[in-house]
Amino acid sequence: MATSRVRLLAALAAAGSLAAAAVAQNAQAPESLLPPGFGEPVAPPTAQAPSNQTVQPLPQAPLDLPAPEASPSPTPTPTPPSAAELAKYEMPLFARRSLSIVGPIGQPEGGVAPNAFGDADGGYLQGLMRRLSAPLPSRWLSIALRRALMSRIDTPAGLNGADFAAERAWLLLRMGESVAARSVIESVDTMNATPKYEQVAMQAMLANGDPGGLCTLAEAPQDRARGWVLARAMCASLGNEEGGGRALIDAARRQRVASGIDLALARKVVGAGLGSRQAVTIEWDPVVQLTSWRFGLATATGVAVPAELYQTVGPQVTGWRALAPAIPIADRAAAAETAAAMGVLSSAALVDLYAALDAGEDTPAALGAIASDLRSAYVGADIATRLGALRQLWDGVETPQARYARLILTARAAARIRPVDGREEASRIVASMLSAGLDRTAQRWRGQVDEGSDAWAMLELSDPDARTRLGYGAVGKYAGSGNATLKRQLFFAGLAGLGRLSPQEVESGAESLDVPIGVQNSWTRALDRAVRDRQPATVLLLSGIGMQADSWRAIPPAALYRIVAALRAVGLDGEARMIAVEALTRA
């Protein structure tokens, strides 16, 4: 079994990719998963500049509870350290990070240039981020947007650097990108924390199941939301402060800072930090709503969340589950496939997960069968075995999102099939390779597929070396499986946006196929302005605004044309091609 896993991983090497799709949320006031009162924003200090805006949670009942009093102690209160003593522990000036440019990745790691937002106004960009419903229908747009949000980018005019990092992290959390959100939060020195930053930092650490990540902020001034009262108690125990965590949690209970499962989970973290043998029982029966507090602390302490509670939250939590290493791998498998379709997990990460399940001794039978089929798809004894395993994986799910996830899962296995052997499954094999961005590998099938088929159309759109224009007749040749009319419109929109048709053919094709590419509105004008000003990150945000739909079938072909053309115009050619192909694959 171990040998088969090694062979599977070796056959894989390293896939690269990510994705998107899901259910929209209210972006004007992004939903907070904290229970009422947790993570409430507080007014920033009057001296703070230049921004004093906070993330907008759902309306919550106001809470103004006093901070817990310290437990009586026989020891005298220590004398506060002097400024000279404190200076010994302060970060030297040369090591402090600037707020003028914030982010964890640079261009060599796939990020965008520091000036990718150009001179766009900070308030305008913040408004776009808050309006953007996430997750997005497009895997590839989500990938590109994640990389832009994680990049080391110049802080726009009118925004505080910590606030801008918080705004980016908040959008990443709504996209299901918990790890990326935490990395953006950790790009800011905590001495520069603002109220908005603190609120989003709590959400990011809870989404990662990492209460210890709150400890660098937990000791800040205490006139804050009640979540930080419990955070101080948990951090005291995690820091091995003798009796401190237990005393603080008892004070919080007396003052009714929290109760029920929220308090019980915090007590469980405190007990774990102190090495207590006292059991804390977690009762889920009375709970009707999962929150980030409950998800984060349950994940951190190894408490399984009932499956039905995951139905009470948005799809972003699926991404959080897939990325949480503390959740058993068998419990993450279904979430991982959905997360791959959303763009949160790559093809390689998804295969690694099933390889681990294949090597496990207590893997559930259903998951073991999937892992076995995947192994056969990679290293089956003959072509018939490998193709049969691929068909079994592709046909073993029912929903469009699950079928797309299986294409991602099998991308590199599909790449091992020669055109001469896989002609009958050409469309699914090509779609599978392109779902993971294997565009050059897919081009081996050029000339080997039927003209006018889905595989032929996807190869035309994905060709990285295309230098010649096609005639409009190419659009007429495309038959398109399924909803043929919509797919022909999307094929036309993709070719036109990629510059593969002449201006005259674009105009005539738009008229004959009823794709109103010339319609102007505030969104198209904003997109044109971002392209004119060479702002790729702004173009990505606006492209997300243009994809506010539950599925690809609800995205107008004219919007696809605008998005693909704009991305190509600002140098994001690869992303433009993959989004055009994805439209055909998922429509």
N, C-alpha and C positions, 0 to 999 in steps of 0.2 A: 504493500500500500504506500509506504514511504517512497519507494522507487517511482511509482506512478505519479506521485505528487511532484517529485523532482523533474520528471519528464514533462509534466504539464507546465510547470513554471519555466523550464528551459525553453519549451516550444513557444512560450509566450514572450519571454524577454521583458520588454517593458512597453506597454501600450500607453498612449497619452491621450487624454480627452476629458471632457466634462459636458454638462447639459442643462435642459430646463423643460418645464411644463407643469401646470397645476391649476389650483383654484385661487382666484383673486381675493384680496383683502381690501379693507378700507384704507387707502393710502393717505388721505387727508389727516386722519387721526389713527395712526397705526396701532393695532390691537396689542395691548400689553397682556402677557400671560401671567403676570404676577397677581396674587390674590388681592382683593381690595385693600388699599392702604400700603401695600408693599411697593417699593420703587417709586413713590410719589415724588415729583420734582419739587424743589424748593427754590425760592427766589435767590438769584445769585447776588453776591456782594455788590454794593453800589459802585465800588471802584473797578469792577471787572470790565474789561473791554477786549475786543470791540463788540462781542455778541453776548446777549443775556437770554437767548431763547432756550427753551427746554423741549425735550421730546414730548409730544402730546400723547398721553395715555388715554384709554377710555375713561369717561367720567367715573369718578370714584368718590365714595364718602370721605370727607376730610377727617384726618386723624391728627391730633396734636398731643401725643402722649409724652410725658416727661421721660428723660433718659433714666435707666435703672440706677438706683443708688448702690454704691459699693457696699458689700457685706461688712459688718463690724469686724475689725481685726485688732488683735492685741499689739500689733507692731505699729510704731509711729509712722505717720505719713512722711515719705521721703522728701527731702528738699529738692525743688525743681532744679535741673541742671542749668548751669550758666550757658550763655551764648558761646563762650569759648569751648566749653565741653561739647556742645551740640555740633559745633563746626567741624569737630574731628570726624563726624559721621556723615556729613553732607557730601553729596557728589561734587567733585571738583568741576569748575566751570568748563574745562575742555571736554569733559565726558558727558555733559548735558546735551540733550537733543533739542534742536530748534523746533519751534512750532510753525515756522515758515514753510517747511517741507516735511510731510508726515506720511509714513507708509512702510510696510515690511518688505516689499519686493521692488527691484529695479528692472530696467529693460532687459538685462541678461537673463533674468528669471521669468520673462514673459510679460512684464509690466509695460505700461505706456510711459511716454516721456513725461518729465516733471511738468512741462507746460501744456499737457494734454487738454486742460480746461481753458487754455488761453487766458484772455482777460475777462472771461464771463463773470458776472456779478455773483458774489457768494450767496446772497439771498435768493437769487433766481435758481441757482443750482440746488440749494437746500429745498426749495419748493418742488423742483422736479423729483428729487429723491423721495420726498414725502408723498407725492402724487402717484408714484410708481407702485402698482399692485404687483405683488410677488407671491409665489414663484411665477416665472414667465412661461408661456407655452413653448418657447424655443430653447432647446438644450444649448445650441451653439451661441446664441445671443447671451444666455446666462453665463456661459464660460467667459466670453469676452468681457462682459460687465463685471464679473468677479475680479478678473485680473486688473481691470482699470481701477476698481474701488480699493484694491490692495496695494496699488502702486505708490511709490514715493512721489507724491504730487505736491506742487506748490499750493499753499493755502490761498483760496481766492480772496479778493478784496472784500472787506466787510464781515469776515468770519474769523473767530478765534480758532486757532489750529486744533485745539482739543475738542472744541465743539464740532468742527468739520470731520474729525476722525470719528466722533461719536455718531454723527449723521450717516457716515459711510458704513460703520459697523451695524447700525440699526437696520439699514437696508439689507446688508448681508445676512443678518439674522432672519429677516423676513423671506429671504431667498433660500433658507435652509442651510446656509454656510456658517455654521457655528465656529468651526476652527478658524476660518478666514476672519470672521468678526473679532475673535479674541486676539488674533495677531495684529489687527489694526489697532485695537484698544491698547495693546502692549507696546505699540510704537510711540506712545506718549509717556513722558516721565510723569509719575503720579504727583509730583510737586506742582504740576501745571493743571491738575484736575479741575474741572468746572462741574456745576450741578448736573448739566446734561451728560457730561462724560461719565460721572459717577452712576447715573441711572442706567445708561446703556452698558456700562462695565458690569453692573450686577446682572443684567440680562445675559450678557455674553458668557460670564463665568457659569451661570446656572445652566445655560444651554449646553455647555461643555461638561456638566456634572463636576464642576471644580470649585467647591466652596473655598478652598485654600487660596484661589486666585483673588478672593475679595480682601485678603488680609492686608495688602498694601494700602488699601483705602479705608479699612474698617476703623482705624484709630483717628480719623479726621474729626473735626468738631462735631459734637453730638446732637445738634439741633437738626436732625435729618429724619428721613422716612423710617418707619419702624423696622423694615427689613434689615437695616444696618445695626439696629440694636441686637438682633439675633446674630448677625454676622460677627459682631464683636465677641459674643459669647463663644461662637464656634472657633474663631481664630485664637481666642485665649486658650482653648483646649488643644488646638492643633499646634500651638506654640509651647505646649507643656507648662503653661502657667499653673502652678499647683493650686487647685481648687478654684482658680479664677473663672474658668468656663462654666463650671457647675453653679457658682454663685451668681454669675450674670444671667444664666438661663433661668434660675429660680426667681430672680428679680423680675425678669421679663414675664414669667408666668403670673407672678403676683399682680403685676401692673396690667395684665391682660393685653400685652403687646401682641400676642398670638395665642391661639388655642387649637385644640383638635389636632389634625394630622400635620398642620404647619409647624406647630410647636413640637410635636412628637418627632418629626424628621430632624428638626434642629437639635433636639436632645440626643438623637441617635448619632449625629455628627460629633457632638460634644463628647459622648461616651466613647466613640471610636478614637478621638484624639487623646483622651485621657487613659485609654486602655482599660476602660471599665468593663467588668464582667456583668454588670447589671443589664438585663435585656430590656429593650424598648420595643414594645409591640406596635406595629403599624397596622391600623385597621382601615381598609379602603372602602368598606361597605357604605359608610355615610357619605362618601365623596362622590359628587356628581360632576365636577369640573376639574380637569387637569390644568395646572398652571406651571410656569417655568420654575417657580420655587419648589413645587412638588416633584416635577420631573428632575430637576438638578440635584436635589438632596437625596431623592430615592436612588438615582443613578449612582451617586457618589458612595452610597452606603450599601449598594448591592441589593436593594429592595426592588422587586419586580413590580412594574406598573401594570395593572389589569388592562387587557387588550381593549376593553370597551371604553376606557377613559381616553385612549388615543383618538377615538371618534369625536371627542368634544373639542379638539383643537385644530388649528389650521395645518395645511400640508407641510409647512416649514419644519414642523416637529419631526416629520419623517426623515428629513436630512439630518437633524440633530441625533436621532436614534442611530442612523446608519454610521455616523462618525464617532459614536461614544464607545470607546474601547472597554468600558466597565460593563457594558451590556453583553451577555453571552452571545457568541457569534451566531448560534442557531437562531436566536431571537432577533438578530439583526438582518437576516437574509432577505426577507420580504421587503423590509424597509430599504435595504441596500439596492435592490433592483429598481424600486421607484426612485430612489435618490439618483441613480445613474441616469434615468430618463430625465430627471430634473436638471442634471448637470453637476450635481454635488460630488458624485463619484466617477472616476475614470473607468474605462474598460479594464485596465490592468488591475485596479483595486478590486473590482467586482470578481474577476477571475481568481485573484489571490484569496478572496473570501471563500469561494467554493472549493479551491484547492485545500484550504485548511479544513473545511468540512469533510472533504474526501479523505483526509488523513486522520480525522477524528475517530474515536472509538465509540462515542455515544451519540453520533449524529442521527437525528430523526430520519426515518425511512424515506419520507418524501424528499427531503433535502439531499439525502445520500443518492437517491436516484438521479436528481438533477446534476449533482457533482459527477456521478458516473457517466452520464451522457456527455457532459462537457469534456471529460477525459477522453472518451471515445471520439469526440469530434476533433480533438487535437491529435491523438496518437493511435487512432483505430488501425487495425491490421491492414485494411484495404479501403479503397475509395468508397465502396458501397457502405461500409460500416460508418465511415466518417460522415457521409451525406445523410445516412439514416439518423445518426445522432443529432445532426443539425436540424433536420426536419422535426424530430421529436421535441427538441427544445423550442423551436419556433412555434409549433402547433400546440404546445402544452399549456398555453395561456390564452385568455379570452379578450381582455380589454386592450384598446389601442396602445395605452401607455405601457402595459406589460409586454406587448409584442415588440414595441420599440426597445424596451429594456433588454429583451432577449437578443435583439440584433446587436446591441452594444456588448453584451456578454460574449457573443460568439465571433466578434470582429476578426480576431487574429486566427481563429480556427478557420473561418471562411476564407481568409487570405491564403491559406495553404491549399485551397482547391484550385486546380488548373482549369482554365476555360474549357478545354476539351472534355473535361470530366463533369463539369457542373452546369452545362448549358440549360438544362431544364429548370434549374433554380437560379438562373443568372440574376434576376431582379433582386431576390432576397440576399444573394451573396454580395452583390455590389452595394446594396443598401447597408448591409452589415458592416462591410469594410469602411464605408463613408461615415457611418455613425460614430466611428472612432477616429476619423480624420485620416484614414489611410488612402489619400487621394492618388498618389503616384502608384501604389500597389494596385488600386482599382483600375487604373488606366491600362493594365495588361489585358483587360477584357475588351478594350476598344477594337472594333472590327470583328469581334467574336460574338456579338449579341445582335438580335434582330432590330433592324432600324424601325423606329417608332415605338419600341417597347419602353417600359419604365427604366430598365437598366441602361438603355441607350440614352434616354433623356438625362438621367443622373450623371452619366459619364460626360455628356456635353457640358453640363453645368459645373462639374467639379474639376474639369481639366485645368491644371495649374499652368500649362504651357500654351493655352489657347491664344493664338495670335491673329486668327482670321475671323471675319464675321460670317455668320450663317445667313442664308436667305430666309425670308418669312416662310418659305415652303417647309422649312424644318419644323416649324410649329404645327403646320397642317399635317405633317406625317405622324405626329405624336398621338397615339391612340389613347393612352392613359387608362389604367385599370381602375375599377371602382367608379368614383364620380369623375367621369371623363371630362366634362365641361370645366369643372373647377380646376382639375389638374392641368388641363391645357392652358387655362388662364394663368396659373401659377408658373408653369413652364415658360410661357411668354414673358411674364413679369421678371422672372429670374434672368432669362437671356437678355432682356432689354436693360435691366439694371446692371448687368455685367458688361455691357457695351458690346454684346455679340450680334446686335442688329443695327442696321443703319438708322439714322433719325427718321427718314421717310418711312421705313418699314415699321418702326416703333409707332408712329402716328397712325398708320393704316391698320396695324394689328390691334392697337388699342381700341379703335373704332369698331372693327369687325368682331372682336371678342368681348366688347363692352367692359373694358378695363379703363376707367376714367383717370388716367395718370396725370392729366393736366389740372385736376381740381386743386384749388388753393384754399387753405385754411390756416389757422394760427399754428397748427402743428407743422405743416409743410413749410411755412415761412420760417419757423424757428429752426427746422432741420436745415433748410437752405442757408440760413445765416451761420449756423455752426460749421457747415461745410466751407462756406466762403471764408470764415475766420480760422480755418484749419484747427478745429477743436475735436479731435477724435473721441475723447472721453465724453464730451457733451453730446456728440452724435450717438454714442452708445446709450446714454441716458434717454435721449429723445426717441431712439429706436425702441427702447423698452416701453416708453409711453405709448408708442404706436402699436404695441402688441398687447393691449389690455383686453384679453379675451381668455376664455377657458380652454380653448383648443385651437389648433391650426385651422380647422374648418371655418372658424368664425373670423379669421383675419382676412381682410379684403386683399385681393391680388394687387390692387393699386398701392396699398400700404407696403406690401412686400417689395414692389418695384422701388418705392422711395427709399426704403431701408437699405436694400442691397446697393443701390446707386450711391447713397450717401456714404456707406462704409467703404466702398471701393474708392470713392473720391478722396477720402482722408487716409488712404494707405492700408486699410484693413481688408485686403483682397481675399485672403484665406477665409476669414470669418464670413465675408459676403458670399463666397462660393458654398461654404458649408451650410449656411442658413437657407440658401436657395435650394440645395439638395434636400435638406430636412423638410422643407415645405412639401415637396413631392412625396417624400417617404411617409409623412405623418398625416397628410390631408385625407 
